[in-house]
Amino acid sequence: MAMMFDCSYVRMWDRFGRYFPSPKEFYLKPFNASGINMVGERHDSGKLCYIEDMVKAWGWNPTTYNKHNQEKIIRKIRHYE
């Protein structure tokens, strides 16, 4: 679900996108009881859960809600054998 945020991912020996340490304990705010209830209620009623309503950045601002790596950042990472 968090892939909607601009983030980094690794393919082979390249890291694509922006990497930064999480400013809080996690990158995303954990669900509280009301969030868990909302998901259950939507499930029971057959309604969809929208990612934009559920996933919230925790202590940082996402740069895009579209495909990640729009900043075109590619960094070689070292291969350890």
PDB file of N, CA, C and O in Angstrom:
ATOM      1  N   MET A   1       0.817  -1.200   0.000  1.00  0.00           N
ATOM      2  CA  MET A   1       0.000   0.000   0.000  1.00  0.00           C
ATOM      3  C   MET A   1       0.858   1.260   0.000  1.00  0.00           C
ATOM      4  O   MET A   1       0.464   2.280  -0.565  1.00  0.00           O
ATOM      5  N   ALA A   2       2.001   1.195   0.616  1.00  0.00           N
ATOM      6  CA  ALA A   2       2.831   2.392   0.730  1.00  0.00           C
ATOM      7  C   ALA A   2       3.553   2.726  -0.565  1.00  0.00           C
ATOM      8  O   ALA A   2       4.189   3.777  -0.646  1.00  0.00           O
ATOM      9  N   MET A   3       3.480   1.877  -1.577  1.00  0.00           N
ATOM     10  CA  MET A   3       4.192   2.135  -2.820  1.00  0.00           C
ATOM     11  C   MET A   3       3.656   3.359  -3.544  1.00  0.00           C
ATOM     12  O   MET A   3       4.279   3.820  -4.500  1.00  0.00           O
ATOM     13  N   MET A   4       2.518   3.899  -3.116  1.00  0.00           N
ATOM     14  CA  MET A   4       2.037   5.119  -3.749  1.00  0.00           C
ATOM     15  C   MET A   4       2.938   6.298  -3.413  1.00  0.00           C
ATOM     16  O   MET A   4       2.941   7.299  -4.131  1.00  0.00           O
ATOM     17  N   PHE A   5       3.701   6.193  -2.332  1.00  0.00           N
ATOM     18  CA  PHE A   5       4.607   7.269  -1.948  1.00  0.00           C
ATOM     19  C   PHE A   5       5.902   7.171  -2.732  1.00  0.00           C
ATOM     20  O   PHE A   5       6.312   6.081  -3.132  1.00  0.00           O
ATOM     21  N   ASP A   6       6.543   8.302  -2.950  1.00  0.00           N
ATOM     22  CA  ASP A   6       7.851   8.312  -3.591  1.00  0.00           C
ATOM     23  C   ASP A   6       8.827   7.642  -2.635  1.00  0.00           C
ATOM     24  O   ASP A   6       9.009   8.096  -1.506  1.00  0.00           O
ATOM     25  N   CYS A   7       9.447   6.571  -3.084  1.00  0.00           N
ATOM     26  CA  CYS A   7      10.295   5.787  -2.204  1.00  0.00           C
ATOM     27  C   CYS A   7      11.371   5.097  -3.028  1.00  0.00           C
ATOM     28  O   CYS A   7      11.390   5.197  -4.255  1.00  0.00           O
ATOM     29  N   SER A   8      12.248   4.411  -2.352  1.00  0.00           N
ATOM     30  CA  SER A   8      13.305   3.708  -3.075  1.00  0.00           C
ATOM     31  C   SER A   8      12.990   2.224  -3.161  1.00  0.00           C
ATOM     32  O   SER A   8      12.256   1.681  -2.336  1.00  0.00           O
ATOM     33  N   TYR A   9      13.545   1.590  -4.153  1.00  0.00           N
ATOM     34  CA  TYR A   9      13.449   0.148  -4.306  1.00  0.00           C
ATOM     35  C   TYR A   9      14.724  -0.330  -4.991  1.00  0.00           C
ATOM     36  O   TYR A   9      15.388   0.444  -5.681  1.00  0.00           O
ATOM     37  N   VAL A  10      15.061  -1.577  -4.805  1.00  0.00           N
ATOM     38  CA  VAL A  10      16.323  -2.118  -5.313  1.00  0.00           C
ATOM     39  C   VAL A  10      16.041  -3.136  -6.400  1.00  0.00           C
ATOM     40  O   VAL A  10      15.175  -3.999  -6.260  1.00  0.00           O
ATOM     41  N   ARG A  11      16.802  -3.016  -7.501  1.00  0.00           N
ATOM     42  CA  ARG A  11      16.789  -3.994  -8.589  1.00  0.00           C
ATOM     43  C   ARG A  11      18.239  -4.324  -8.904  1.00  0.00           C
ATOM     44  O   ARG A  11      19.013  -3.455  -9.308  1.00  0.00           O
ATOM     45  N   MET A  12      18.594  -5.577  -8.717  1.00  0.00           N
ATOM     46  CA  MET A  12      19.982  -6.018  -8.910  1.00  0.00           C
ATOM     47  C   MET A  12      20.896  -5.180  -8.015  1.00  0.00           C
ATOM     48  O   MET A  12      20.775  -5.240  -6.792  1.00  0.00           O
ATOM     49  N   TRP A  13      21.799  -4.409  -8.595  1.00  0.00           N
ATOM     50  CA  TRP A  13      22.747  -3.630  -7.784  1.00  0.00           C
ATOM     51  C   TRP A  13      22.487  -2.132  -7.883  1.00  0.00           C
ATOM     52  O   TRP A  13      23.374  -1.326  -7.603  1.00  0.00           O
ATOM     53  N   ASP A  14      21.290  -1.763  -8.274  1.00  0.00           N
ATOM     54  CA  ASP A  14      20.914  -0.361  -8.363  1.00  0.00           C
ATOM     55  C   ASP A  14      19.785  -0.066  -7.383  1.00  0.00           C
ATOM     56  O   ASP A  14      18.865  -0.868  -7.221  1.00  0.00           O
ATOM     57  N   ARG A  15      19.863   1.084  -6.736  1.00  0.00           N
ATOM     58  CA  ARG A  15      18.762   1.546  -5.890  1.00  0.00           C
ATOM     59  C   ARG A  15      18.107   2.705  -6.612  1.00  0.00           C
ATOM     60  O   ARG A  15      18.770   3.691  -6.938  1.00  0.00           O
ATOM     61  N   PHE A  16      16.833   2.599  -6.862  1.00  0.00           N
ATOM     62  CA  PHE A  16      16.060   3.610  -7.582  1.00  0.00           C
ATOM     63  C   PHE A  16      15.230   4.407  -6.586  1.00  0.00           C
ATOM     64  O   PHE A  16      14.646   3.853  -5.655  1.00  0.00           O
ATOM     65  N   GLY A  17      15.189   5.685  -6.797  1.00  0.00           N
ATOM     66  CA  GLY A  17      14.341   6.533  -5.967  1.00  0.00           C
ATOM     67  C   GLY A  17      15.064   7.127  -4.782  1.00  0.00           C
ATOM     68  O   GLY A  17      16.269   6.954  -4.602  1.00  0.00           O
ATOM     69  N   ARG A  18      14.295   7.828  -3.986  1.00  0.00           N
ATOM     70  CA  ARG A  18      14.788   8.545  -2.831  1.00  0.00           C
ATOM     71  C   ARG A  18      14.842   7.622  -1.635  1.00  0.00           C
ATOM     72  O   ARG A  18      13.870   6.920  -1.358  1.00  0.00           O
ATOM     73  N   TYR A  19      15.942   7.603  -0.926  1.00  0.00           N
ATOM     74  CA  TYR A  19      16.017   6.838   0.315  1.00  0.00           C
ATOM     75  C   TYR A  19      16.278   7.796   1.451  1.00  0.00           C
ATOM     76  O   TYR A  19      17.107   8.697   1.323  1.00  0.00           O
ATOM     77  N   PHE A  20      15.596   7.621   2.550  1.00  0.00           N
ATOM     78  CA  PHE A  20      15.829   8.412   3.749  1.00  0.00           C
ATOM     79  C   PHE A  20      15.393   7.566   4.938  1.00  0.00           C
ATOM     80  O   PHE A  20      14.457   6.775   4.824  1.00  0.00           O
ATOM     81  N   PRO A  21      16.048   7.722   6.054  1.00  0.00           N
ATOM     82  CA  PRO A  21      15.624   6.977   7.247  1.00  0.00           C
ATOM     83  C   PRO A  21      14.271   7.493   7.731  1.00  0.00           C
ATOM     84  O   PRO A  21      13.956   8.671   7.567  1.00  0.00           O
ATOM     85  N   SER A  22      13.485   6.620   8.318  1.00  0.00           N
ATOM     86  CA  SER A  22      12.169   7.045   8.803  1.00  0.00           C
ATOM     87  C   SER A  22      12.338   8.029   9.953  1.00  0.00           C
ATOM     88  O   SER A  22      13.086   7.750  10.891  1.00  0.00           O
ATOM     89  N   PRO A  23      11.658   9.176   9.902  1.00  0.00           N
ATOM     90  CA  PRO A  23      11.794  10.166  10.969  1.00  0.00           C
ATOM     91  C   PRO A  23      11.108   9.745  12.267  1.00  0.00           C
ATOM     92  O   PRO A  23      11.449  10.241  13.340  1.00  0.00           O
ATOM     93  N   LYS A  24      10.165   8.853  12.174  1.00  0.00           N
ATOM     94  CA  LYS A  24       9.479   8.324  13.366  1.00  0.00           C
ATOM     95  C   LYS A  24       9.849   6.852  13.500  1.00  0.00           C
ATOM     96  O   LYS A  24      10.798   6.387  12.870  1.00  0.00           O
ATOM     97  N   GLU A  25       9.110   6.131  14.308  1.00  0.00           N
ATOM     98  CA  GLU A  25       9.408   4.704  14.481  1.00  0.00           C
ATOM     99  C   GLU A  25       9.200   3.933  13.176  1.00  0.00           C
ATOM    100  O   GLU A  25       9.947   3.005  12.867  1.00  0.00           O
ATOM    101  N   PHE A  26       8.173   4.329  12.413  1.00  0.00           N
ATOM    102  CA  PHE A  26       7.877   3.720  11.119  1.00  0.00           C
ATOM    103  C   PHE A  26       7.696   4.831  10.089  1.00  0.00           C
ATOM    104  O   PHE A  26       7.531   5.993  10.461  1.00  0.00           O
ATOM    105  N   TYR A  27       7.724   4.492   8.811  1.00  0.00           N
ATOM    106  CA  TYR A  27       7.470   5.474   7.747  1.00  0.00           C
ATOM    107  C   TYR A  27       5.994   5.877   7.720  1.00  0.00           C
ATOM    108  O   TYR A  27       5.659   7.019   7.405  1.00  0.00           O
ATOM    109  N   LEU A  28       5.122   4.932   8.052  1.00  0.00           N
ATOM    110  CA  LEU A  28       3.686   5.166   7.983  1.00  0.00           C
ATOM    111  C   LEU A  28       3.072   5.137   9.372  1.00  0.00           C
ATOM    112  O   LEU A  28       3.536   4.409  10.249  1.00  0.00           O
ATOM    113  N   LYS A  29       2.029   5.930   9.567  1.00  0.00           N
ATOM    114  CA  LYS A  29       1.338   5.943  10.848  1.00  0.00           C
ATOM    115  C   LYS A  29       0.632   4.612  11.045  1.00  0.00           C
ATOM    116  O   LYS A  29      -0.102   4.170  10.161  1.00  0.00           O
ATOM    117  N   PRO A  30       0.837   3.964  12.184  1.00  0.00           N
ATOM    118  CA  PRO A  30       0.100   2.713  12.450  1.00  0.00           C
ATOM    119  C   PRO A  30      -1.391   3.007  12.612  1.00  0.00           C
ATOM    120  O   PRO A  30      -1.783   4.094  13.035  1.00  0.00           O
ATOM    121  N   PHE A  31      -2.192   2.038  12.273  1.00  0.00           N
ATOM    122  CA  PHE A  31      -3.638   2.178  12.457  1.00  0.00           C
ATOM    123  C   PHE A  31      -3.959   2.288  13.934  1.00  0.00           C
ATOM    124  O   PHE A  31      -3.338   1.633  14.771  1.00  0.00           O
ATOM    125  N   ASN A  32      -4.934   3.123  14.241  1.00  0.00           N
ATOM    126  CA  ASN A  32      -5.488   3.119  15.599  1.00  0.00           C
ATOM    127  C   ASN A  32      -6.796   2.327  15.544  1.00  0.00           C
ATOM    128  O   ASN A  32      -7.150   1.785  14.497  1.00  0.00           O
ATOM    129  N   ALA A  33      -7.497   2.262  16.642  1.00  0.00           N
ATOM    130  CA  ALA A  33      -8.724   1.444  16.709  1.00  0.00           C
ATOM    131  C   ALA A  33      -9.764   1.917  15.698  1.00  0.00           C
ATOM    132  O   ALA A  33     -10.447   1.090  15.094  1.00  0.00           O
ATOM    133  N   SER A  34      -9.900   3.227  15.501  1.00  0.00           N
ATOM    134  CA  SER A  34     -10.923   3.709  14.562  1.00  0.00           C
ATOM    135  C   SER A  34     -10.568   3.330  13.121  1.00  0.00           C
ATOM    136  O   SER A  34     -11.458   3.039  12.323  1.00  0.00           O
ATOM    137  N   GLY A  35      -9.278   3.332  12.786  1.00  0.00           N
ATOM    138  CA  GLY A  35      -8.861   2.910  11.447  1.00  0.00           C
ATOM    139  C   GLY A  35      -9.142   1.445  11.206  1.00  0.00           C
ATOM    140  O   GLY A  35      -9.593   1.061  10.126  1.00  0.00           O
ATOM    141  N   ILE A  36      -8.879   0.632  12.199  1.00  0.00           N
ATOM    142  CA  ILE A  36      -9.155  -0.807  12.088  1.00  0.00           C
ATOM    143  C   ILE A  36     -10.650  -1.039  11.944  1.00  0.00           C
ATOM    144  O   ILE A  36     -11.072  -1.870  11.140  1.00  0.00           O
ATOM    145  N   ASN A  37     -11.455  -0.317  12.712  1.00  0.00           N
ATOM    146  CA  ASN A  37     -12.909  -0.447  12.604  1.00  0.00           C
ATOM    147  C   ASN A  37     -13.404  -0.020  11.229  1.00  0.00           C
ATOM    148  O   ASN A  37     -14.307  -0.646  10.675  1.00  0.00           O
ATOM    149  N   MET A  38     -12.815   1.050  10.666  1.00  0.00           N
ATOM    150  CA  MET A  38     -13.222   1.526   9.347  1.00  0.00           C
ATOM    151  C   MET A  38     -12.994   0.450   8.289  1.00  0.00           C
ATOM    152  O   MET A  38     -13.856   0.214   7.442  1.00  0.00           O
ATOM    153  N   VAL A  39     -11.832  -0.202   8.337  1.00  0.00           N
ATOM    154  CA  VAL A  39     -11.542  -1.266   7.375  1.00  0.00           C
ATOM    155  C   VAL A  39     -12.544  -2.407   7.529  1.00  0.00           C
ATOM    156  O   VAL A  39     -13.055  -2.923   6.535  1.00  0.00           O
ATOM    157  N   GLY A  40     -12.825  -2.801   8.764  1.00  0.00           N
ATOM    158  CA  GLY A  40     -13.797  -3.862   9.006  1.00  0.00           C
ATOM    159  C   GLY A  40     -15.189  -3.509   8.512  1.00  0.00           C
ATOM    160  O   GLY A  40     -15.868  -4.340   7.909  1.00  0.00           O
ATOM    161  N   GLU A  41     -15.615  -2.277   8.764  1.00  0.00           N
ATOM    162  CA  GLU A  41     -16.940  -1.844   8.324  1.00  0.00           C
ATOM    163  C   GLU A  41     -17.045  -1.811   6.802  1.00  0.00           C
ATOM    164  O   GLU A  41     -18.054  -2.223   6.231  1.00  0.00           O
ATOM    165  N   ARG A  42     -15.988  -1.317   6.151  1.00  0.00           N
ATOM    166  CA  ARG A  42     -16.005  -1.302   4.680  1.00  0.00           C
ATOM    167  C   ARG A  42     -16.015  -2.722   4.124  1.00  0.00           C
ATOM    168  O   ARG A  42     -16.687  -3.000   3.130  1.00  0.00           O
ATOM    169  N   HIS A  43     -15.285  -3.599   4.752  1.00  0.00           N
ATOM    170  CA  HIS A  43     -15.275  -5.004   4.311  1.00  0.00           C
ATOM    171  C   HIS A  43     -16.659  -5.612   4.448  1.00  0.00           C
ATOM    172  O   HIS A  43     -17.167  -6.244   3.521  1.00  0.00           O
ATOM    173  N   ASP A  44     -17.265  -5.418   5.610  1.00  0.00           N
ATOM    174  CA  ASP A  44     -18.583  -6.005   5.867  1.00  0.00           C
ATOM    175  C   ASP A  44     -19.654  -5.468   4.929  1.00  0.00           C
ATOM    176  O   ASP A  44     -20.587  -6.188   4.574  1.00  0.00           O
ATOM    177  N   SER A  45     -19.525  -4.204   4.526  1.00  0.00           N
ATOM    178  CA  SER A  45     -20.540  -3.609   3.655  1.00  0.00           C
ATOM    179  C   SER A  45     -20.225  -3.830   2.173  1.00  0.00           C
ATOM    180  O   SER A  45     -21.027  -3.470   1.311  1.00  0.00           O
ATOM    181  N   GLY A  46     -19.059  -4.420   1.870  1.00  0.00           N
ATOM    182  CA  GLY A  46     -18.692  -4.668   0.480  1.00  0.00           C
ATOM    183  C   GLY A  46     -18.127  -3.448  -0.225  1.00  0.00           C
ATOM    184  O   GLY A  46     -17.997  -3.450  -1.449  1.00  0.00           O
ATOM    185  N   LYS A  47     -17.786  -2.398   0.530  1.00  0.00           N
ATOM    186  CA  LYS A  47     -17.214  -1.191  -0.064  1.00  0.00           C
ATOM    187  C   LYS A  47     -15.703  -1.314  -0.125  1.00  0.00           C
ATOM    188  O   LYS A  47     -15.097  -2.071   0.633  1.00  0.00           O
ATOM    189  N   LEU A  48     -15.103  -0.563  -1.034  1.00  0.00           N
ATOM    190  CA  LEU A  48     -13.653  -0.584  -1.186  1.00  0.00           C
ATOM    191  C   LEU A  48     -12.975   0.295  -0.135  1.00  0.00           C
ATOM    192  O   LEU A  48     -13.546   1.279   0.335  1.00  0.00           O
ATOM    193  N   CYS A  49     -11.761  -0.075   0.218  1.00  0.00           N
ATOM    194  CA  CYS A  49     -10.905   0.768   1.049  1.00  0.00           C
ATOM    195  C   CYS A  49      -9.942   1.482   0.106  1.00  0.00           C
ATOM    196  O   CYS A  49      -9.256   0.838  -0.688  1.00  0.00           O
ATOM    197  N   TYR A  50      -9.892   2.780   0.188  1.00  0.00           N
ATOM    198  CA  TYR A  50      -9.024   3.560  -0.686  1.00  0.00           C
ATOM    199  C   TYR A  50      -7.692   3.818   0.005  1.00  0.00           C
ATOM    200  O   TYR A  50      -7.653   4.256   1.155  1.00  0.00           O
ATOM    201  N   ILE A  51      -6.624   3.548  -0.691  1.00  0.00           N
ATOM    202  CA  ILE A  51      -5.287   3.687  -0.128  1.00  0.00           C
ATOM    203  C   ILE A  51      -5.064   5.102   0.396  1.00  0.00           C
ATOM    204  O   ILE A  51      -4.476   5.283   1.463  1.00  0.00           O
ATOM    205  N   GLU A  52      -5.525   6.096  -0.340  1.00  0.00           N
ATOM    206  CA  GLU A  52      -5.309   7.486   0.053  1.00  0.00           C
ATOM    207  C   GLU A  52      -5.948   7.801   1.401  1.00  0.00           C
ATOM    208  O   GLU A  52      -5.491   8.695   2.113  1.00  0.00           O
ATOM    209  N   ASP A  53      -7.003   7.069   1.753  1.00  0.00           N
ATOM    210  CA  ASP A  53      -7.671   7.278   3.035  1.00  0.00           C
ATOM    211  C   ASP A  53      -6.987   6.528   4.169  1.00  0.00           C
ATOM    212  O   ASP A  53      -7.205   6.840   5.339  1.00  0.00           O
ATOM    213  N   MET A  54      -6.175   5.557   3.838  1.00  0.00           N
ATOM    214  CA  MET A  54      -5.656   4.656   4.861  1.00  0.00           C
ATOM    215  C   MET A  54      -4.180   4.854   5.178  1.00  0.00           C
ATOM    216  O   MET A  54      -3.792   4.788   6.344  1.00  0.00           O
ATOM    217  N   VAL A  55      -3.356   5.094   4.176  1.00  0.00           N
ATOM    218  CA  VAL A  55      -1.917   5.178   4.383  1.00  0.00           C
ATOM    219  C   VAL A  55      -1.529   6.641   4.568  1.00  0.00           C
ATOM    220  O   VAL A  55      -1.747   7.464   3.680  1.00  0.00           O
ATOM    221  N   LYS A  56      -0.958   6.957   5.714  1.00  0.00           N
ATOM    222  CA  LYS A  56      -0.548   8.322   6.019  1.00  0.00           C
ATOM    223  C   LYS A  56       0.933   8.335   6.362  1.00  0.00           C
ATOM    224  O   LYS A  56       1.396   7.542   7.182  1.00  0.00           O
ATOM    225  N   ALA A  57       1.674   9.239   5.730  1.00  0.00           N
ATOM    226  CA  ALA A  57       3.099   9.392   6.048  1.00  0.00           C
ATOM    227  C   ALA A  57       3.238   9.868   7.490  1.00  0.00           C
ATOM    228  O   ALA A  57       2.410  10.641   7.973  1.00  0.00           O
ATOM    229  N   TRP A  58       4.276   9.413   8.176  1.00  0.00           N
ATOM    230  CA  TRP A  58       4.460   9.723   9.593  1.00  0.00           C
ATOM    231  C   TRP A  58       5.742  10.528   9.766  1.00  0.00           C
ATOM    232  O   TRP A  58       6.826   9.957   9.888  1.00  0.00           O
ATOM    233  N   GLY A  59       5.620  11.850   9.776  1.00  0.00           N
ATOM    234  CA  GLY A  59       6.758  12.709  10.013  1.00  0.00           C
ATOM    235  C   GLY A  59       7.531  13.126   8.769  1.00  0.00           C
ATOM    236  O   GLY A  59       8.618  13.692   8.891  1.00  0.00           O
ATOM    237  N   TRP A  60       7.006  12.864   7.577  1.00  0.00           N
ATOM    238  CA  TRP A  60       7.666  13.280   6.336  1.00  0.00           C
ATOM    239  C   TRP A  60       6.596  13.578   5.302  1.00  0.00           C
ATOM    240  O   TRP A  60       5.447  13.164   5.456  1.00  0.00           O
ATOM    241  N   ASN A  61       6.966  14.290   4.254  1.00  0.00           N
ATOM    242  CA  ASN A  61       6.021  14.665   3.203  1.00  0.00           C
ATOM    243  C   ASN A  61       6.349  13.922   1.924  1.00  0.00           C
ATOM    244  O   ASN A  61       7.443  14.090   1.385  1.00  0.00           O
ATOM    245  N   PRO A  62       5.428  13.101   1.418  1.00  0.00           N
ATOM    246  CA  PRO A  62       5.669  12.430   0.150  1.00  0.00           C
ATOM    247  C   PRO A  62       5.750  13.445  -0.977  1.00  0.00           C
ATOM    248  O   PRO A  62       5.052  14.458  -0.957  1.00  0.00           O
ATOM    249  N   THR A  63       6.601  13.177  -1.961  1.00  0.00           N
ATOM    250  CA  THR A  63       6.751  14.110  -3.081  1.00  0.00           C
ATOM    251  C   THR A  63       5.765  13.819  -4.194  1.00  0.00           C
ATOM    252  O   THR A  63       5.545  14.676  -5.051  1.00  0.00           O
ATOM    253  N   THR A  64       5.174  12.656  -4.210  1.00  0.00           N
ATOM    254  CA  THR A  64       4.220  12.321  -5.257  1.00  0.00           C
ATOM    255  C   THR A  64       3.314  11.198  -4.793  1.00  0.00           C
ATOM    256  O   THR A  64       3.695  10.379  -3.956  1.00  0.00           O
ATOM    257  N   TYR A  65       2.123  11.169  -5.342  1.00  0.00           N
ATOM    258  CA  TYR A  65       1.211  10.052  -5.111  1.00  0.00           C
ATOM    259  C   TYR A  65       1.122   9.193  -6.370  1.00  0.00           C
ATOM    260  O   TYR A  65       0.231   8.353  -6.493  1.00  0.00           O
ATOM    261  N   ASN A  66       2.039   9.406  -7.291  1.00  0.00           N
ATOM    262  CA  ASN A  66       2.043   8.655  -8.536  1.00  0.00           C
ATOM    263  C   ASN A  66       3.109   7.576  -8.470  1.00  0.00           C
ATOM    264  O   ASN A  66       3.457   7.114  -7.383  1.00  0.00           O
ATOM    265  N   LYS A  67       3.634   7.167  -9.623  1.00  0.00           N
ATOM    266  CA  LYS A  67       4.676   6.150  -9.633  1.00  0.00           C
ATOM    267  C   LYS A  67       5.917   6.658  -8.911  1.00  0.00           C
ATOM    268  O   LYS A  67       6.251   7.841  -8.976  1.00  0.00           O
ATOM    269  N   HIS A  68       6.587   5.750  -8.228  1.00  0.00           N
ATOM    270  CA  HIS A  68       7.780   6.169  -7.507  1.00  0.00           C
ATOM    271  C   HIS A  68       8.933   6.445  -8.469  1.00  0.00           C
ATOM    272  O   HIS A  68       8.881   6.093  -9.647  1.00  0.00           O
ATOM    273  N   ASN A  69       9.951   7.069  -7.950  1.00  0.00           N
ATOM    274  CA  ASN A  69      11.169   7.445  -8.655  1.00  0.00           C
ATOM    275  C   ASN A  69      10.911   8.425  -9.794  1.00  0.00           C
ATOM    276  O   ASN A  69      11.577   8.350 -10.827  1.00  0.00           O
ATOM    277  N   GLN A  70       9.980   9.323  -9.634  1.00  0.00           N
ATOM    278  CA  GLN A  70       9.798  10.363 -10.646  1.00  0.00           C
ATOM    279  C   GLN A  70      10.961  11.335 -10.635  1.00  0.00           C
ATOM    280  O   GLN A  70      11.150  12.087 -11.591  1.00  0.00           O
ATOM    281  N   GLU A  71      11.747  11.330  -9.558  1.00  0.00           N
ATOM    282  CA  GLU A  71      12.915  12.207  -9.492  1.00  0.00           C
ATOM    283  C   GLU A  71      14.089  11.626 -10.277  1.00  0.00           C
ATOM    284  O   GLU A  71      15.126  12.278 -10.396  1.00  0.00           O
ATOM    285  N   LYS A  72      13.948  10.430 -10.806  1.00  0.00           N
ATOM    286  CA  LYS A  72      14.962   9.775 -11.644  1.00  0.00           C
ATOM    287  C   LYS A  72      16.293   9.582 -10.916  1.00  0.00           C
ATOM    288  O   LYS A  72      17.356   9.763 -11.509  1.00  0.00           O
ATOM    289  N   ILE A  73      16.239   9.220  -9.654  1.00  0.00           N
ATOM    290  CA  ILE A  73      17.441   8.986  -8.862  1.00  0.00           C
ATOM    291  C   ILE A  73      17.822   7.517  -8.970  1.00  0.00           C
ATOM    292  O   ILE A  73      17.019   6.638  -8.658  1.00  0.00           O
ATOM    293  N   ILE A  74      19.040   7.253  -9.411  1.00  0.00           N
ATOM    294  CA  ILE A  74      19.547   5.882  -9.484  1.00  0.00           C
ATOM    295  C   ILE A  74      20.934   5.881  -8.847  1.00  0.00           C
ATOM    296  O   ILE A  74      21.792   6.679  -9.223  1.00  0.00           O
ATOM    297  N   ARG A  75      21.152   4.991  -7.888  1.00  0.00           N
ATOM    298  CA  ARG A  75      22.445   4.918  -7.219  1.00  0.00           C
ATOM    299  C   ARG A  75      22.925   3.482  -7.206  1.00  0.00           C
ATOM    300  O   ARG A  75      22.172   2.571  -6.859  1.00  0.00           O
ATOM    301  N   LYS A  76      24.167   3.279  -7.580  1.00  0.00           N
ATOM    302  CA  LYS A  76      24.771   1.947  -7.510  1.00  0.00           C
ATOM    303  C   LYS A  76      24.986   1.600  -6.045  1.00  0.00           C
ATOM    304  O   LYS A  76      25.495   2.410  -5.270  1.00  0.00           O
ATOM    305  N   ILE A  77      24.596   0.395  -5.678  1.00  0.00           N
ATOM    306  CA  ILE A  77      24.895  -0.071  -4.333  1.00  0.00           C
ATOM    307  C   ILE A  77      25.956  -1.143  -4.432  1.00  0.00           C
ATOM    308  O   ILE A  77      26.049  -1.844  -5.440  1.00  0.00           O
ATOM    309  N   ARG A  78      26.727  -1.268  -3.426  1.00  0.00           N
ATOM    310  CA  ARG A  78      27.869  -2.182  -3.461  1.00  0.00           C
ATOM    311  C   ARG A  78      27.419  -3.621  -3.288  1.00  0.00           C
ATOM    312  O   ARG A  78      26.543  -3.922  -2.477  1.00  0.00           O
ATOM    313  N   HIS A  79      28.015  -4.481  -4.042  1.00  0.00           N
ATOM    314  CA  HIS A  79      27.725  -5.912  -3.980  1.00  0.00           C
ATOM    315  C   HIS A  79      28.718  -6.598  -3.054  1.00  0.00           C
ATOM    316  O   HIS A  79      29.929  -6.509  -3.259  1.00  0.00           O
ATOM    317  N   TYR A  80      28.212  -7.273  -2.050  1.00  0.00           N
ATOM    318  CA  TYR A  80      29.080  -8.005  -1.107  1.00  0.00           C
ATOM    319  C   TYR A  80      28.888  -9.498  -1.342  1.00  0.00           C
ATOM    320  O   TYR A  80      27.761  -9.994  -1.350  1.00  0.00           O
ATOM    321  N   GLU A  81      29.983 -10.204  -1.532  1.00  0.00           N
ATOM    322  CA  GLU A  81      29.894 -11.648  -1.717  1.00  0.00           C
ATOM    323  C   GLU A  81      30.554 -12.361  -0.554  1.00  0.00           C
ATOM    324  O   GLU A  81      30.585 -13.591  -0.521  1.00  0.00           O
TER     325      GLU A  81
END
